[in-house]
């Protein structure tokens, strides 16, 4: 692979990695709020002992679980991008010309 191609792919991987890390920061902030809401609705459901309160808690908990799964998928994407970036850097060093 030509050096220019490797450098272009490396730049693309780096840009994608920066975006993914930014998305992770936003998702982490949102997840904190969603988890707090799920905890609050859990307490309300325990105190109120009503079907409506229980349903609200179930919904909030499902939302928190889905967001956690999204976070895990994003972490995997970041890991894959870091691995790709390392592979490209290795190629750049091994094949300097």
C-alpha positions in Angstrom: 0.0 0.0 0.0 1.3 3.4 -0.9 2.4 5.8 1.9 -0.1 8.4 0.8 -3.0 5.9 1.0 -1.9 4.8 4.5 -1.7 8.4 5.6 -5.1 9.2 4.2 -6.6 6.1 5.9 -4.8 7.0 9.1 -6.3 10.5 9.0 -9.8 9.1 8.4 -9.4 6.6 11.3 -8.2 9.4 13.6 -11.1 11.7 12.6 -13.6 8.8 13.2 -11.9 8.1 16.6 -12.3 11.7 17.7 -16.0 11.8 16.7 -16.6 8.5 18.5 -14.9 9.7 21.7 -17.0 12.9 21.5 -20.1 10.8 21.2 -19.0 8.7 24.2 -18.6 11.8 26.3 -22.1 13.0 25.4 -23.6 9.5 25.9 -21.9 9.2 29.3 -23.5 12.5 30.4 -26.9 11.4 29.2 -26.6 8.0 30.8 -26.0 9.6 34.2 -29.2 11.5 33.9 -31.2 8.5 32.6 -29.8 6.3 35.5 -30.8 9.0 38.0 -34.3 9.0 36.5 -34.5 5.2 36.7 -33.4 5.3 40.3 -36.0 8.0 41.1 -38.8 6.1 39.4 -37.8 2.9 41.3 -38.1 4.7 44.6 -41.4 6.2 43.6 -42.7 2.8 42.5 -41.7 1.3 45.9 -43.4 4.1 47.8 -46.5 4.5 45.7 -47.1 0.8 45.1 -49.2 1.6 42.1 -49.2 0.0 38.6 -48.6 3.4 37.0 -45.5 4.0 39.1 -44.3 0.5 38.4 -44.8 1.0 34.7 -42.9 4.3 34.8 -40.0 2.6 36.5 -40.0 -0.2 34.0 -39.9 2.2 31.1 -37.1 4.3 32.6 -35.2 1.1 33.4 -35.6 -0.2 29.8 -34.3 3.2 28.5 -31.3 3.0 30.8 -30.5 -0.6 29.6 -30.8 0.4 25.9 -28.5 3.4 26.5 -26.0 1.2 28.3 -26.0 -1.2 25.3 -25.4 1.7 23.0 -22.5 2.8 25.2 -21.0 -0.7 25.0 -21.4 -0.8 21.2 -19.7 2.6 21.0 -16.8 1.4 23.2 -16.4 -1.5 20.9 -16.3 0.8 17.9 -13.6 3.0 19.6 -11.6 -0.2 20.4 -11.8 -1.2 16.7 -10.8 2.2 15.5 -7.8 2.3 17.9 -6.7 -1.1 16.6 -7.1 0.0 13.0 -5.1 3.2 13.8 -2.3 1.0 15.3 -2.3 -1.3 12.3 -1.9 1.7 10.0 0.8 3.2 12.1 2.7 -0.1 12.0 2.4 -0.2 8.2 3.6 3.4 8.0 6.7 2.5 10.1 7.4 -0.9 8.5 7.0 0.4 4.9 8.3 4.0 5.0 8.5 4.3 1.3 
